[in-house]
C-alpha cells in the first residue's frame, strides 16, 4: 500500500517537474543577440570592459551597505544552530532526560552568544538623527 503511494508520488513529482520546465521554456524571453559580437545585449555588465590594475572611470556595481552584510554574517551561525535543533524535536520522546539536559545546555550557549552580540552592539541597523538635536542615535536590534 505505502509502496504504491510512494511510486505514484514519484511519478507525479516527475510530471510536475517536466511541466514546470516546459512552461519555463515557453514563457522565457530570449535575449537579444548582437550579430557582430555574438553576446547578449541585455546584460550590460558583460559588455563593459574589464579594467584591471587601475581605477575604473565609473562605479561598475551598486555598493551593498555594510549593516546588511553584518546581519547576513551574524545570521548564518544562528540559522545553522536553529536547524541543528530539529533532530531533538523529532526524537524528543526517545532520548529522555539526557537529551533534554543536552538540549537546554545547547540553548543556553545559543542565548549567551546572542546576548554577547547584543552587548557588543554588533547588530546596529541604522543611525537616527532627530530634527531637534545634533546628536545621532543608533538603533540596535
MOKADA-V133569 format. One record per backbone hydrogen bond with DSSP energy under -0.5 kcal/mol. CO is the residue of the C=O (numbers start at 1). NH is the residue of the N-H. E is the energy in kcal/mol with one decimal. If there is no record, write none. Layout:
co: (CO:CO)
nh: (NH:NH)
e: (E:E)
This chain:
co: (1:2:3:4:5:6:7:8:9:10:11:12:13:14:15:16:17:18:19:20:21:22:23:24:32:33:34:39:42:43:43:44:49:50:65:65:66:67:68:69:70:71:72:73:74:75:76:77:78:79:80:82:83:85:86:87:89:91:92:95:96:97:98:99:100:101:102:103:104:105:106:107:108:109:110:111:112:113:114:115:116:117:118:123:123:126:128:128:130:135:137:138:139:139)
nh: (5:6:7:8:9:10:11:12:13:14:15:16:17:18:19:20:21:22:23:24:25:26:27:28:41:35:38:34:44:46:47:48:51:52:68:69:70:71:72:73:74:75:76:77:78:79:80:81:82:83:84:85:86:89:90:91:92:95:96:99:100:101:102:103:104:105:106:107:108:109:110:111:112:113:114:115:116:117:118:119:120:122:121:125:141:139:130:137:133:130:128:140:125:126)
e: (-1.9:-2.5:-2.3:-2.4:-2.3:-2.3:-2.2:-2.6:-2.6:-2.1:-2.3:-2.7:-2.3:-2.2:-2.6:-2.5:-2.1:-2.3:-2.4:-2.1:-2.2:-2.0:-2.2:-1.6:-2.3:-0.5:-2.1:-1.8:-1.0:-0.6:-0.8:-1.0:-0.7:-0.8:-0.7:-1.2:-2.5:-2.4:-2.1:-2.6:-2.4:-1.7:-1.5:-0.7:-0.9:-2.6:-2.3:-2.2:-2.3:-2.2:-1.3:-1.3:-0.9:-1.8:-2.3:-2.0:-0.7:-1.3:-0.6:-1.0:-1.6:-2.6:-2.3:-2.3:-2.3:-2.3:-2.2:-2.4:-2.3:-2.2:-1.9:-2.6:-2.6:-2.1:-2.0:-2.6:-2.2:-1.9:-2.2:-2.5:-2.2:-2.3:-0.8:-0.6:-1.9:-2.5:-0.6:-3.3:-0.7:-0.7:-3.8:-0.6:-2.1:-0.9)
